[in-house]
Amino acid sequence: MTSLLVIIVLVLLAVALWQLTKIFDLTQVGANSDDSQVASDNDNNIQGYLMFGFLAFIYIFTIYGLLKWGPLVLHTPASEHGSLVDSLMNITWVLIFVVQFITQGLLYYFSFKYKGDKDKKALYFADNNRLEALWSVIPAVVLAGLILYGLYAWNNIMFVDEDEDTIVIELYAQQFKWTARYAGPDNVLGKANVRLIEGINTLGVDMSDPYSQDDIVVSELHIPKGKKVHFKMRSQDVLHSAYMPHFRAQMNCVPGMVTEFAFTPVYTTSEYRELPYMVEKVAHINSIRSKKSVDLVAKGETALDPYTFDYLLLCNKICGTSHYNMQMKIVVDTPEDYKKWLSEKATLAQDIKAAVAPAPTEGAAGSTDTTKVDTTAKVEAPKVAMK
């Protein structure tokens, strides 16, 4: 009802403005006015000065944006290749700002200098080879340099030596959550197929594959510092994008295929929390949350919890209504803590066996269930190998 009233008010306001315009036109009948539709020298002067005004607005707003929102950009990268990504990004930004400053300045300067004047006559010339070469060669050289540097960065980031000692982890995307599967001691992920999803086997892992027997499925991602992690990514439903901003890592998760990305963490979670910029950022966030909590408590609501930094895996594709909430915590441990954490996790085969095992009869002698359960898949559907 409120929306309907707002629409009616806006329509009536538009009609009133239209009627006022007609009344104004009627008041001008008989007055001396220039209806030639040809710009006068005064009109051209006004337009020229407005050009300079708009140029000043662009420069002032650019400087203001850098000062106001510059500190919000990501700071220290948490992966080995992150500095290379940041370097490429910074070079691109510098080039953009330099080119923007020069070209916009020239554009509006010439718009003012050569504004219309009845005493001036335009000079016509068909072409200028020197100018053509200048504005063709310079952009081509700059773009070629950026592209070559970008290809160099891409190849360095994406290259994974088959003989390199890595940790293989699958990131499984579905609306609206992430699940991770570790390859286990054999460092080879078992085959998987969405047709095999059943019960506790939510990733569709082919349990008849010997490589699947030591796979470990978790909902919180742990990775070790200083060790390259090779991620293999799948999607169950729609297009997702695995985005780990502090590691400068992003890769689309496409239904029906496996995509890959690898990086080496250089800071544990606790080490990154102690970086001076992060300490300052967390303190600033908590000061805002503290002020907000005062208002919430005054209204009888619950105060906000203090913010603590954590690495996050996010979805960077708009994948549905709860896209904003699709995230998973990433913990970077020391190698020793990582091994200890992983050793405490049960394998998927053990979880399936525990899920299908019959509960012990109450009062029966002993509590150990010795029932043997065949965890091999009973589904003969086609399977997609992950290599």
N, C-alpha and C positions, 0 to 999 in steps of 0.2 A: 504494500500500500504506500509506504514511504517513497519507494522508488518511482511509483506512478505519479505521485504528487510532484516529485522533483522534475520528472520529464515534462509534466504539464506546465510547471513554472518556467522551465527553460524555453519551451515552445512559445509561451505567451511573451516572454522577454524578447525573443527573436522577432516576433510580430511587431512588438512595440518599437524596437529599434528600426525596423524596416519602415514603419509609418513615420517615425521621426526624420528619417532620411528623405522621404518624399516631401515632408513639410519644409525641410531645409532647402530642397531644390526649388520649391515654389517661392520661397522668400528671395531667391536669386534672380527671379524673372525680371527683366528690364535693367539689371545691373550690368555694368561693363565687364565682360569676362572674355578670356581668350579660349575659344573652342577649336583652335586650329590643330590641336593634338601634336604640335611641334614644340620640342623642348627649347626653352629660352636659355640665354647665358646664365641667368640666375639659377634656373633649374640645374644646369650642368655643374655650376659651382657647388650647389648644395649636395649633389650626388658625389662630387669629388671629395668633399670634406667628410661625408658619411663613410666613404671608402676608408679614409684614414682612421675614422673613429672605430670602424669594425676591425681594422688591423690592430689597433691598440687593444681592443677587447680580446682578440685571439691571443696576443702575447701575454696580456695580464692574466687571463684565465689559465693559460698554460703554466705560467710561473706559480700561480696560486695552487693549481692542481698538484704540481710537484712538491710544493711545501706542505700542502694539506694532507695529501694521500700517499706521498712518497714513502713514508715509514711503514705503510701497510703491506708493501710487497714482501715476498719471501726473502729471507736473509741468507744465512750460511747454509749451503747444501749439505745433506747428510749422507751423500754417496760419493764414490770416487769420480764418477763421470759428471757430477753436478756442477763442478767448476767450469767444465767445458761448455755445458748448456748455458750457464750464466754468462760466460764470456761471449758466446755467440749472440745472446739476447742483448747484452749491453752494447756491443758493437752496432747491432741493428737499431737500437734506440738512439744512439748518438747520431748515426747517419740520418735517421728520420727527423730528428730535431734540427739538425744543421740544414738539411734540404728544405724542411718546412719553413725555417726562419728566413732563408734566402729567397725561396720562390714566392712565398706569401708577401714578403716585403716588396719584391720587384713587381708582383702582380698589382698590388694596390697603389704603389708609387706611380707606375705607368698609367693606371686608370685615372689618377689625379692629374698627372702631367699632361696627358693627351685628352683631357675632357673636351667636350664640344665647345667650339668658339667660332662665331660667324666670320671672324677675321682670319681664321686659319684654314688651310687647305691640306687635306690628307695627302701624304706622299705614297704613291703606289710603286711597288717593285715586285716582280714576279717571283723571285727566289733569291736566297743567299746561301751559297754552298758552305761558306765558313760557319754560319750559324747552324745550318742543318747538321754538319759534321760534329759541331760542338755539343749540341743537345742530344745527339744520337750516340756518340762514342762514349762520353762520360757516364751516362746511366748504364750503358752496356758493360763497361769495364767494372763499375761498382757492383752491379747485379751479378756479374760472372764471379767476382771475388767472393760475394756473399754465398752464392750457390756452391762454389767449390769448398769453402770453409764449412758450409752446412753438410755437404756430402762427407767431408772428412770427419766431422763430429758424429754424424749418423753411423758411419761405418765403424768408428771406434766404439760407440755405445752399443750397437746391435751385434757386433761380432762376438760369438761364443765358440771357443775352440772345443772341438769334440773331446779332446784328450784332457781338457782343463778340469781340475777338481772343483766341482760345484755342488751345491745343495739343490735338489730338484723338488719344487713345490708346485702343486696345482692350485690356482685360484678359480673357484667355481662361482659364477654369478647367477642369481635368480632374483626375481621380484619378491621381496626387496631386501636381500641379505647376501653376505659373502660367506663362503666356506672354504677352508684350506685343507689340502690333502698332501701329506708328506710322503716321499717315496720310500722311506724306511732305510734300513741298513744296506739294501742292495742298490739304492739310489736310482731305481727304475720304477716309474709309475705303472701300475697295472692298467690294462685296457678298461675302457669305460664306454657306456652307451646309454643315452637317456631312456631307451626301451627297457633297461634293466633296473630302473628306479622302482624300489619296492620296500616298504617298511622302513627299517633303520638305514637301509642302503639308499640314502637320498641323493647320492651322486651318480648312481647307476654304474658302480664299479663291477667289473666282470670277475666274480670271485673264483671262476674256474681257471683264471690266469695265475700261474705261480708267482708272478711279480706282484700280484695284488695282496698276497698273504701278509706282508709286513707294512702295508700302507696305513697311515694314521690320519684320521679325519678330526679336525678341530675347528672351533669357532673364534679363536683368538690366535693371531699370527705372531709367532716368535721366530726371529732370525738372529744369527750371530754376527757380531762385529768383525770386520776384516775378512769375511768369507763371501765369495761370489755366490749369489742366490739366483738360480735359473727358474723363472716363473713360467708355467704353462697355463694358459687361461682358456676356459670354456664358458659358454652361456647356455642356460637351460631354456630360455624363453625368448627374450628380445635382445636387441643390441645394447650392451652395457660398455662401460669403459673403466678399466682399473686405473685409478689415479692416485698416486702416492706423492703429493706435492713436495714434501721436504726431501725426497729422494730424487726429484726431477724425473719421475718415471710415470709413463702413461701408455696404455695399450688397449685397443678395443677388444672386447670379448664378443665374438660373433657366433651365433647359433650354427651348429653343424661343422665348425672347424676349430682348430687349436692355434692360438696365437702365443707369441713368446716375448719375454723381456728378461734381461738379467742386469743386476747391479751389485755393487759391493758396499755395504754400510760402513761408515767411518766413525760414527758416534753411537755409543749406546744411548738408550733413552735417558738414563740418569745423567750422562755426560752432556747431552744436548740441553737438558733442563738447566744445567749450571752455566751455560754460555751467557755472558753479560747481557746481550741483546734480548735473550729469552727471559732472563730474570726480570728485566725491566718491563718487557711486554706483559708477562704474567701479573706483575704487580699493578700495572695500569688496568688490565682487565678486571682484576679483583677489586680495585678501587671503584670501578664503575658498577660492578655487581653488588658491592657493599652499599653504595648509595641507592641502588635500585631495591635492595632488600629492605631498606628502611621504609620505603613507600609501601612495599608489599606487606610488611608486618603491620604497618599502620592500618591497612585494609583488612587485616585478619588472615592474610594468606601466608604461605610458607616462604621463608627466606631462601635466596639462591645459595647453592653450595659453592665453595671456593673453587676456582678453576685451576686445574693442574694440566700441564702440557703432556700430550701423548701423540706419537705418530699415528696417522690414520690412513686407512685405505678407503677411498671414496669412489662413488660412481660419477663419472663426468659426462654421462649422457642422460637426457631427460627420458627415463625409462618407465614412467608411470606416476601415479598419484603420490606414492610414498618415496619417490626418488631422493628427496632431500634427506631422508633418514637411512639411506643405504650406505652403511659404513662399518668398518671393522677395525678394532684396535690393533696396532702393530707394536710389538715390543722388541727392541734390539738389546740382546743380552751379550754378556761376555761369552766366549766360546765354552767356558766351563759351566756357566749357568744354563746355557742353551742345551748342552748335552744332558744335564741333570733334568731339565724340564721335559725334554723329549723322551727320556728314559722312563718317565713316570706315566706316559700316555699309553693307553691300550690301543692295539691295532684294530682296524675295522673288522677283521675276521673274528677277533675276540669279542668285540661288541655284538656282532651278529650272532655268534654262538651263545652269548649270555642272554640275548633277547629271545631266542627261540627255545632255549633250554627250559624244560618243565620245572616249576617250582617244587622244592622238596616237600614231601608230605609231612604235615605237622605231627610230631611225635615219633617219626621214623628214626631208626638208629642211624647216627652219623648225619652230618649235614653236607657232605661233599657229593656233588652231582657228577657221576662218572659217565653220563650219557654222551655218546659220541654223535656229533652233529656234522653232517656233510655240508660244508659251506660252499661247495662248488655250485655254480649257477645251473638251474634247471631250465633256463630259457635259451633257446637255440636261435635267438634273433641275431642279425648281423651286428658286428662289433667294430668300433673305431679304435684303431691302435694309436697310442700316443708315444711318439719317439722323440 
